[in-house]
Amino acid sequence: MLLKNTFAPAALCAFACFSPGGARAQSPLASQVERELPALVSTYKLLHANPELSHQEKNTAALVAKELRALGYEVTENVGQYQNPKWTPYGVVAVLKNGAGPTLLVRADMDALPYDPERGELTGLPYASKIKAVDDDGKTVSVMHACGHDAHVATLLGTAKLLAADKGAWRGTLVLVAQPSEEKTDGALALLKDGLYTRFPRPDMAVALHVKADLEAGRVGVVAGPAFANSSTVLIKVRGKGSHGSRPEDSIDPVVIAAELVMSLQTIVSRQNKPTDPAVVTVGSIRGGEAPNIIPDEVDLKLTVRSYDRAVQQKILAAIKRKAVNIAEAAGVPPEMIPVVTVVQPESIVLYNDPAMTERLALAFRRELGGEAVATVEKIMGGEDFSRYADSVDPNIPNGGVTKEIPVCMFYVGAADPARLAQARRAGRLPTTHQNTFAPIAEPTLRTGVRAMTAAVLELLKK
C-alpha cells in the first residue's frame, strides 16, 4: 500500500539545479516551485519505493486521483479499455476549466518495469524499491521505476498544483492524464478506445515529458519532428522434439534451431535493409529447458523491432517470420511444428513532435530556464505510446478509425548528475533508462520538470 502523503507546501529547498550559464535571478515560477519542492520530493520517493507493473497501477492511480481532486480538478478514475478483459484500466483523467481558450492535454505515465526477482533495484538508494509482483505471465518479478515514470507522475502533480493556484495566468481547459501501461504500449490506446476524446474535452494540443538519463539534471531537451520510433514486440515459439542430452540423434533440438535463428536475425538489418533507413532487431529473451542433460521440446524468443518507416517495419517483420520458418524446415521440423511467430498488439508508432509547437516550447523554456539549459537532442530508436494522442480514434472511420489531427510534443528533462555524466562520457558508457541502476537525481530533476511543464502550459494556454 502507498503511504499517506499530504503534498503540502514546505520550506525552501537549497539544492541548486544545474546552471551552465552561471547564476540567474529566480523567476516567480521558480520561487513557487521551490516552496513545493520538499513535498514533491517526498511524493516522488513514495512512488519510487512503491512501483506497480503495467495493468496493476491501482495504488498509484488512487494517489493521483486523490491529490488532483483535492486541488479542485474534476477527476474520473478507471478510464481505459484493454483487449484483455482481465486487466483493470487504471487511467485517471482530471479536468480543470478556466474560461474560454484552447484545450491542452498533459500526460504522465504511471507503470514500472519488471526485473530479476533475485536482484531487483540496484541503485542503493534509501528509498529503493523492494517490491515484488506477479506479472501478466504469472511469474514473480521484482518491480522498479527504471524508466522514470515516478518522476513523471510527481511532476504532473506539482504542475497541477501551481496551475490550479494561479488561474489568472492562463485561460482555457486543462486535461491531465495519468496513463497506465506505457511499457506494454497499450495504455494510451486503451484510454482513446474508452472515449478519452469524446467523454472528456477534446484537446487542441497534447504535451508530455520524459526524463533523460544522458542529460544533466537542470536541463531540458527538445527534438522537432520524428522523435521516437515504430516499435514492435515479436514472440517466437521454436518447437522441436525433446530427448535425453546423450541422444541428440533422437531429437529435433529447438535450442540449436533458436541459436541459429538468433544469429541469422542479425543479418536482416545489415543485409536486407537500406543502410540509410534506421532499424533495430534485438533479441532480449531466450527461455528453454531446465536441465543440462535434457533437450527440451520448445524454446521461446522475445524480440523488439524498431524503425522510422512503417514499410521498413513490415519488411523486417516479414523477414523474421521467413527466417524462423526456413531455419526450422532445414532442421527437419515437420509442417505442424513450424515456429509460431506472433507480433504483439498494439504496436508503438512513430512519435512526431509538431515542429511549430516544439519551437514555441523551446522559446518558453529558454525564457524560464536560460538559453544554455535548453539542448537540442537527437531522435532515438525508443518507442513511446504518447504518439497515440495525435490520433483521433473513431470505430466508424475506415482503416481502424485512426486519423491524425492533434499536434503533440514530448520534451526531455535531464536526470543525470553532471559530474558522473561527464565521467561516463569520457569512459564512453552513457547511462540509459531501463537499467536497474538508474534513478533520477530527485531534487533538480523535479525542480526542472515542474518549471518546464508549467512554463509549457502557460505558453500554450496564455491569455
Backbone torsions as a table, in degrees:
resi	resn	phi	psi	omega
1	MET	NA	145.8	174.3
2	LEU	-74.3	145.6	178.8
3	LEU	-77.7	160.4	178.5
4	LYS	-65.7	138.5	-179.4
5	ASN	-138.1	122.1	-176.1
6	THR	-86.1	-22.8	178.9
7	PHE	51.0	49.7	-177.0
8	ALA	-101.9	156.3	176.0
9	PRO	-58.5	147.4	-178.1
10	ALA	-141.5	-175.2	-173.8
11	ALA	-69.6	163.6	-179.1
12	LEU	-61.4	135.0	176.6
13	CYS	-93.3	133.6	-175.2
14	ALA	-93.6	0.2	-177.7
15	PHE	-70.4	118.5	-176.2
16	ALA	-82.9	143.1	177.2
17	CYS	-86.8	164.3	178.3
18	PHE	-59.5	130.6	-178.3
19	SER	-136.7	83.8	-175.0
20	PRO	-63.4	-22.9	-178.6
21	GLY	-98.3	11.8	-177.2
22	GLY	92.8	-179.8	-176.3
23	ALA	-68.4	141.3	176.7
24	ARG	-128.0	150.0	177.0
25	ALA	-65.2	139.3	-179.4
26	GLN	-69.5	136.2	174.0
27	SER	-78.9	163.5	175.1
28	PRO	-57.0	-38.1	178.4
29	LEU	-63.9	-41.3	178.9
30	ALA	-60.7	-40.5	179.2
31	SER	-64.5	-39.2	177.8
32	GLN	-64.2	-41.8	179.8
33	VAL	-63.7	-39.5	-179.6
34	GLU	-60.5	-38.1	179.7
35	ARG	-65.4	-32.0	-178.1
36	GLU	-90.6	-13.1	-169.2
37	LEU	-58.7	-45.6	-179.8
38	PRO	-57.9	-40.5	178.3
39	ALA	-68.1	-37.2	178.0
40	LEU	-63.7	-43.2	179.0
41	VAL	-62.9	-39.8	177.0
42	SER	-61.0	-43.7	177.7
43	THR	-62.9	-44.4	179.2
44	TYR	-58.3	-46.9	-179.1
45	LYS	-64.1	-36.9	176.3
46	LEU	-60.4	-45.8	179.3
47	LEU	-66.9	-41.3	-178.9
48	HIS	-62.8	-38.8	-178.3
49	ALA	-76.6	-13.2	-175.4
50	ASN	-129.9	57.7	-176.8
51	PRO	-73.4	156.0	178.4
52	GLU	-133.9	139.2	-178.9
53	LEU	-68.2	164.6	171.3
54	SER	-53.9	140.5	-178.7
55	HIS	73.1	5.8	-177.0
56	GLN	-132.7	22.2	-169.4
57	GLU	-83.2	38.8	-172.6
58	LYS	-59.6	-52.1	-174.8
59	ASN	-73.1	-37.5	177.1
60	THR	-62.0	-45.3	179.2
61	ALA	-62.4	-40.4	179.9
62	ALA	-63.5	-40.7	178.3
63	LEU	-63.1	-46.3	179.8
64	VAL	-60.5	-47.0	-178.9
65	ALA	-61.0	-42.4	-179.8
66	LYS	-62.6	-45.7	-177.9
67	GLU	-66.5	-43.4	-177.8
68	LEU	-69.4	-36.8	177.4
69	ARG	-63.0	-40.0	179.8
70	ALA	-66.3	-24.1	179.7
71	LEU	-86.0	-3.2	177.3
72	GLY	100.8	6.6	177.0
73	TYR	-78.1	150.5	172.4
74	GLU	-86.2	111.6	-167.6
75	VAL	-110.8	134.6	173.4
76	THR	-122.1	128.8	-178.8
77	GLU	-104.8	169.0	176.9
78	ASN	55.8	43.1	176.0
79	VAL	-88.2	133.4	178.1
80	GLY	143.1	159.7	-179.3
81	GLN	-149.3	97.0	-179.4
82	TYR	-83.6	158.8	173.9
83	GLN	-66.6	-34.6	179.5
84	ASN	-90.9	114.2	-176.5
85	PRO	-68.7	-10.9	178.7
86	LYS	-75.1	-18.8	-177.3
87	TRP	-89.7	130.2	176.7
88	THR	-83.7	128.6	177.8
89	PRO	-79.6	120.0	-176.8
90	TYR	-106.5	25.3	178.4
91	GLY	-66.2	142.1	177.8
92	VAL	-120.4	127.7	177.3
93	VAL	-122.2	124.4	-179.1
94	ALA	-123.1	132.3	-175.6
95	VAL	-119.8	134.7	174.0
96	LEU	-131.9	113.8	-179.4
97	LYS	-96.4	135.9	-175.6
98	ASN	-142.9	61.2	176.3
99	GLY	84.7	-175.7	-178.8
100	ALA	-72.7	139.2	179.9
101	GLY	158.4	-177.9	-178.9
102	PRO	-67.6	164.6	173.3
103	THR	-109.1	126.6	-177.8
104	LEU	-120.3	129.8	174.6
105	LEU	-99.1	130.9	175.4
106	VAL	-119.1	124.2	-174.1
107	ARG	-115.6	140.0	169.4
108	ALA	-132.4	136.4	178.5
109	ASP	-93.5	151.2	-168.4
110	MET	-114.5	-19.3	-167.3
111	ASP	-82.3	159.0	-179.6
112	ALA	-114.9	-176.7	-172.2
113	LEU	-114.9	151.8	176.9
114	PRO	-91.0	146.2	177.6
115	TYR	-139.7	172.0	177.7
116	ASP	-50.0	125.8	-176.2
117	PRO	-64.1	-20.0	-179.2
118	GLU	-89.4	-15.7	-177.3
119	ARG	-111.4	-56.1	177.3
120	GLY	64.2	-149.9	-178.2
121	GLU	-71.0	135.5	-177.8
122	LEU	-122.2	27.4	179.9
123	THR	-76.3	-24.4	-175.7
124	GLY	74.7	9.9	-179.8
125	LEU	-72.3	148.4	178.3
126	PRO	-64.4	-21.0	178.5
127	TYR	-106.8	22.4	179.0
128	ALA	-60.4	148.6	-179.6
129	SER	-71.7	136.1	171.8
130	LYS	-118.9	15.9	-173.7
131	ILE	-76.8	138.7	169.2
132	LYS	-121.8	150.2	-178.6
133	ALA	-150.7	166.1	175.8
134	VAL	-99.2	124.5	-176.3
135	ASP	-83.1	-176.0	-176.6
136	ASP	-63.2	-22.2	179.6
137	ASP	-92.1	3.2	179.0
138	GLY	84.7	9.9	179.8
139	LYS	-95.1	143.4	175.2
140	THR	-82.3	127.4	-177.5
141	VAL	-134.8	157.4	167.0
142	SER	-80.1	149.6	-175.9
143	VAL	-122.4	136.4	-176.9
144	MET	-149.6	144.5	173.3
145	HIS	-84.1	71.9	-177.6
146	ALA	-88.8	-0.8	177.7
147	CYS	-111.2	3.9	174.1
148	GLY	81.6	14.7	-179.6
149	HIS	-67.0	-23.9	174.3
150	ASP	-62.7	-40.6	176.2
151	ALA	-68.1	-34.7	178.0
152	HIS	-62.9	-44.9	-178.9
153	VAL	-66.0	-45.8	179.4
154	ALA	-60.6	-39.7	177.7
155	THR	-64.2	-40.5	177.3
156	LEU	-59.2	-44.8	-179.2
157	LEU	-65.8	-40.3	178.0
158	GLY	-64.7	-44.1	177.9
159	THR	-62.5	-43.1	179.6
160	ALA	-58.4	-40.6	-178.2
161	LYS	-68.3	-43.7	-178.7
162	LEU	-64.8	-40.0	-178.4
163	LEU	-71.7	-36.2	178.0
164	ALA	-68.0	-29.9	-177.5
165	ALA	-83.6	-13.0	-175.5
166	ASP	-134.7	62.8	-178.6
167	LYS	-68.4	-16.7	178.6
168	GLY	-71.4	-12.0	-175.6
169	ALA	-92.7	-6.2	-176.7
170	TRP	-151.5	163.5	178.3
171	ARG	-140.0	140.5	177.8
172	GLY	133.6	-156.6	-179.2
173	THR	-123.7	130.0	-179.9
174	LEU	-107.6	124.8	177.4
175	VAL	-116.3	110.4	178.7
176	LEU	-97.7	131.9	-178.1
177	VAL	-123.3	118.7	169.6
178	ALA	-97.0	107.1	-169.3
179	GLN	-98.1	132.4	172.5
180	PRO	-83.1	165.1	163.3
181	SER	53.1	46.7	170.9
182	GLU	-70.9	-37.8	-177.0
183	GLU	-64.8	-27.4	176.7
184	LYS	-90.0	-1.1	177.3
185	THR	62.0	17.2	179.5
186	ASP	-116.5	0.9	-175.4
187	GLY	-71.5	-47.7	-179.2
188	ALA	-64.1	-43.5	-179.7
189	LEU	-64.7	-35.6	177.9
190	ALA	-62.3	-40.2	178.5
191	LEU	-67.2	-43.0	-179.6
192	LEU	-64.5	-39.4	179.1
193	LYS	-67.9	-22.7	179.0
194	ASP	-92.6	14.7	173.0
195	GLY	89.5	29.7	179.9
196	LEU	-55.3	-36.7	-176.8
197	TYR	-98.4	5.7	175.7
198	THR	-121.7	-37.2	177.6
199	ARG	-76.5	-25.6	-176.9
200	PHE	-123.2	165.8	179.8
201	PRO	-55.8	129.7	-179.2
202	ARG	-73.6	126.5	-175.8
203	PRO	-76.1	148.3	169.8
204	ASP	-86.1	-22.3	-178.5
205	MET	-151.9	159.9	175.2
206	ALA	-140.3	141.7	-177.4
207	VAL	-139.0	149.1	177.3
208	ALA	-151.6	166.5	174.4
209	LEU	-128.8	162.8	175.8
210	HIS	-143.8	133.1	176.1
211	VAL	-65.9	150.9	-178.1
212	LYS	-128.2	120.2	-173.2
213	ALA	-72.9	-22.4	-178.1
214	ASP	-110.3	32.0	173.1
215	LEU	-132.1	136.5	-175.9
216	GLU	-60.5	136.8	171.9
217	ALA	-59.0	136.6	-174.6
218	GLY	103.4	-9.1	178.8
219	ARG	-116.4	161.0	171.7
220	VAL	-123.3	156.6	179.2
221	GLY	-125.6	141.6	179.0
222	VAL	-128.8	148.3	174.2
223	VAL	-144.1	123.7	179.8
224	ALA	-92.0	147.7	179.8
225	GLY	80.7	-149.5	-178.6
226	PRO	-59.7	129.4	-175.3
227	ALA	-126.1	-40.0	177.2
228	PHE	-125.4	153.1	-169.8
229	ALA	-93.4	168.2	162.2
230	ASN	-59.6	144.5	-179.7
231	SER	-143.3	124.7	177.4
232	SER	-124.8	137.2	171.6
233	THR	-98.7	128.8	-178.1
234	VAL	-119.8	130.0	175.9
235	LEU	-109.6	130.7	178.8
236	ILE	-124.2	122.0	174.3
237	LYS	-103.1	107.4	178.0
238	VAL	-88.4	119.0	-176.7
239	ARG	-110.0	140.6	179.7
240	GLY	-144.1	-148.3	179.2
241	LYS	-131.4	117.8	-177.5
242	GLY	-73.4	162.2	178.7
243	SER	-166.4	172.7	171.0
244	HIS	-66.9	143.4	-178.1
245	GLY	-60.5	-22.2	179.2
246	SER	-84.5	-6.0	-177.4
247	ARG	-127.2	62.1	-178.8
248	PRO	-62.6	-23.7	-179.8
249	GLU	-66.1	-19.1	178.0
250	ASP	-88.4	-1.1	-173.4
251	SER	-112.0	165.5	157.8
252	ILE	-117.7	98.7	-163.9
253	ASP	-74.9	108.1	-179.9
254	PRO	-70.3	-21.9	178.0
255	VAL	-67.0	-43.4	179.1
256	VAL	-67.6	-41.7	177.4
257	ILE	-60.4	-45.9	-179.8
258	ALA	-62.8	-40.0	179.2
259	ALA	-63.6	-43.5	178.2
260	GLU	-64.6	-38.7	180.0
261	LEU	-65.1	-42.6	179.5
262	VAL	-57.7	-45.0	-179.4
263	MET	-69.3	-38.8	-179.7
264	SER	-66.9	-34.3	179.5
265	LEU	-59.7	-27.8	-177.9
266	GLN	-67.6	-18.2	-179.1
267	THR	-85.5	-8.5	-179.2
268	ILE	-62.9	-50.5	-179.5
269	VAL	-71.0	-41.4	-174.2
270	SER	-75.8	-25.8	-173.7
271	ARG	-126.4	-12.0	-179.4
272	GLN	-117.9	-5.9	-177.7
273	ASN	-113.7	141.9	177.7
274	LYS	-63.9	127.6	-175.0
275	PRO	-58.0	-26.3	-179.2
276	THR	-83.5	-4.1	175.6
277	ASP	-103.5	104.5	-175.9
278	PRO	-62.1	137.4	179.4
279	ALA	-156.6	153.1	179.6
280	VAL	-139.5	135.2	168.2
281	VAL	-126.0	114.4	-178.0
282	THR	-124.8	128.1	172.3
283	VAL	-91.4	112.6	-174.7
284	GLY	-100.2	-13.1	-176.7
285	SER	-151.0	134.0	172.3
286	ILE	-131.0	123.6	-179.3
287	ARG	-136.3	124.2	178.0
288	GLY	-174.6	135.5	177.2
289	GLY	79.8	159.2	-179.2
290	GLU	-129.8	-21.6	-174.4
291	ALA	-130.1	152.4	-178.2
292	PRO	-71.4	-19.3	-175.8
293	ASN	-111.2	20.6	177.2
294	ILE	-128.0	122.5	172.4
295	ILE	-81.7	120.5	-174.3
296	PRO	-78.2	170.8	176.9
297	ASP	-84.2	-25.9	-173.1
298	GLU	-143.8	153.9	171.2
299	VAL	-136.6	134.1	-179.7
300	ASP	-107.3	130.9	175.2
301	LEU	-114.0	143.4	173.4
302	LYS	-124.6	128.3	-175.6
303	LEU	-124.8	157.1	166.4
304	THR	-122.7	138.3	-179.3
305	VAL	-123.2	129.9	-176.5
306	ARG	-130.1	145.0	175.1
307	SER	-163.7	172.8	174.4
308	TYR	-112.6	3.9	-179.7
309	ASP	-128.9	126.7	-175.8
310	ARG	-65.0	-34.6	177.5
311	ALA	-65.3	-39.4	175.8
312	VAL	-62.6	-42.6	179.9
313	GLN	-59.0	-47.1	-179.3
314	GLN	-65.5	-37.7	177.8
315	LYS	-62.7	-41.9	-179.8
316	ILE	-67.5	-43.6	179.8
317	LEU	-61.4	-39.6	177.9
318	ALA	-65.2	-38.4	179.8
319	ALA	-66.7	-36.6	177.7
320	ILE	-62.4	-46.5	179.4
321	LYS	-62.3	-42.1	-178.7
322	ARG	-63.2	-44.7	179.7
323	LYS	-65.6	-41.0	-179.7
324	ALA	-60.4	-43.1	-179.1
325	VAL	-69.5	-47.4	-174.4
326	ASN	-66.3	-40.7	179.4
327	ILE	-67.0	-38.5	177.7
328	ALA	-65.9	-43.2	178.5
329	GLU	-61.9	-40.6	179.4
330	ALA	-63.8	-26.8	179.1
331	ALA	-86.0	-1.0	178.1
332	GLY	92.0	15.4	177.8
333	VAL	-70.5	127.5	-179.7
334	PRO	-68.7	159.8	-175.0
335	PRO	-55.0	-36.5	-177.7
336	GLU	-74.0	-6.5	-178.9
337	MET	-119.2	16.8	178.4
338	ILE	-60.1	142.9	-177.4
339	PRO	-52.2	142.4	176.1
340	VAL	-94.3	118.9	-179.1
341	VAL	-111.4	119.7	-176.6
342	THR	-121.6	125.8	172.1
343	VAL	-94.4	113.2	-174.2
344	VAL	-68.6	135.3	178.4
345	GLN	-109.4	147.6	-3.1
346	PRO	-81.6	159.2	175.6
347	GLU	-95.2	155.2	173.4
348	SER	-80.7	145.3	176.7
349	ILE	-113.8	164.5	-176.5
350	VAL	-56.0	132.0	173.2
351	LEU	-90.7	117.1	-178.3
352	TYR	-109.5	110.9	177.5
353	ASN	-78.6	117.7	-179.5
354	ASP	-56.0	119.8	-174.1
355	PRO	-58.6	-42.9	-178.3
356	ALA	-66.1	-42.0	178.6
357	MET	-65.8	-40.5	179.4
358	THR	-61.9	-40.6	179.7
359	GLU	-67.0	-39.7	176.4
360	ARG	-58.9	-45.3	-178.6
361	LEU	-67.6	-39.9	179.1
362	ALA	-59.6	-41.7	177.8
363	LEU	-64.9	-40.0	178.2
364	ALA	-64.9	-38.2	178.6
365	PHE	-66.4	-40.0	179.6
366	ARG	-64.5	-39.2	178.4
367	ARG	-64.4	-40.6	-174.9
368	GLU	-82.0	-40.8	-170.9
369	LEU	-106.2	-17.2	-173.6
370	GLY	101.1	145.5	-173.9
371	GLY	-58.9	-40.2	-175.5
372	GLU	-75.3	-10.4	178.0
373	ALA	-85.8	-3.7	-178.1
374	VAL	-110.8	116.7	-177.2
375	ALA	-108.4	143.1	169.2
376	THR	-91.4	120.9	-174.8
377	VAL	-113.5	169.3	-177.7
378	GLU	-90.6	156.8	170.4
379	LYS	-65.4	157.0	-178.2
380	ILE	-128.6	170.9	179.1
381	MET	-91.2	7.4	175.6
382	GLY	-67.5	161.4	177.3
383	GLY	-110.7	150.4	-177.5
384	GLU	-150.4	119.7	-179.4
385	ASP	-80.7	3.9	169.3
386	PHE	-59.9	-22.7	176.7
387	SER	-56.1	-27.5	-177.8
388	ARG	-67.0	-21.6	-177.9
389	TYR	-71.9	-11.6	172.5
390	ALA	-80.5	-5.0	-176.5
391	ASP	-97.0	143.7	167.2
392	SER	-105.5	113.6	-174.2
393	VAL	-99.1	118.6	177.6
394	ASP	-137.4	113.4	-176.0
395	PRO	-62.9	-13.0	179.2
396	ASN	-86.0	-7.2	179.5
397	ILE	-91.4	138.5	177.1
398	PRO	-61.1	172.7	178.7
399	ASN	60.0	41.9	176.2
400	GLY	81.1	2.7	176.8
401	GLY	75.3	24.9	-175.7
402	VAL	-113.3	123.2	171.2
403	THR	-129.8	139.1	-178.5
404	LYS	-89.4	120.1	-175.5
405	GLU	-139.4	-22.3	-167.7
406	ILE	-107.8	121.2	176.5
407	PRO	-68.1	136.9	-179.9
408	VAL	-130.8	160.2	174.3
409	CYS	-152.8	127.8	170.2
410	MET	-112.7	127.4	177.2
411	PHE	-114.8	164.9	-177.7
412	TYR	-101.0	150.6	170.5
413	VAL	-122.8	124.2	-179.3
414	GLY	-62.8	142.8	-176.1
415	ALA	-129.6	2.9	-171.2
416	ALA	-99.5	146.1	170.3
417	ASP	-65.7	123.2	-174.2
418	PRO	-57.1	-42.5	-178.0
419	ALA	-66.1	-44.2	179.7
420	ARG	-67.6	-35.3	178.5
421	LEU	-66.6	-40.4	177.2
422	ALA	-61.6	-40.8	177.7
423	GLN	-64.4	-41.2	179.3
424	ALA	-65.1	-37.6	178.1
425	ARG	-64.1	-40.9	178.6
426	ARG	-64.2	-34.2	-179.8
427	ALA	-82.5	-9.5	179.9
428	GLY	73.9	24.1	-178.9
429	ARG	-132.0	82.9	-177.4
430	LEU	-73.8	141.9	177.8
431	PRO	-71.2	155.4	176.6
432	THR	-136.5	162.6	169.0
433	THR	-72.7	172.6	-178.8
434	HIS	71.8	4.5	170.0
435	GLN	-91.6	142.9	-179.7
436	ASN	-78.5	10.1	171.7
437	THR	-106.7	1.4	-174.9
438	PHE	-92.9	133.8	167.4
439	ALA	-156.0	139.0	178.8
440	PRO	-63.1	153.7	167.3
441	ILE	-73.6	107.9	-160.3
442	ALA	-58.3	-58.0	-170.6
443	GLU	-60.6	-55.9	-177.6
444	PRO	-67.9	-30.2	178.5
445	THR	-65.7	-47.5	180.0
446	LEU	-68.8	-39.7	178.7
447	ARG	-57.0	-50.7	-177.7
448	THR	-69.6	-38.5	-179.8
449	GLY	-60.9	-45.9	-178.8
450	VAL	-69.8	-41.4	177.6
451	ARG	-61.7	-44.6	-177.0
452	ALA	-67.8	-46.3	-177.4
453	MET	-67.6	-39.0	177.5
454	THR	-65.3	-41.6	176.8
455	ALA	-61.8	-37.3	178.7
456	ALA	-63.6	-44.9	179.6
457	VAL	-65.6	-42.7	-179.9
458	LEU	-63.9	-33.0	176.5
459	GLU	-69.6	-45.7	-174.6
460	LEU	-78.5	-22.3	178.1
461	LEU	-117.2	29.1	-176.1
462	LYS	-69.2	150.1	-177.2
463	LYS	-67.6	NA	NA
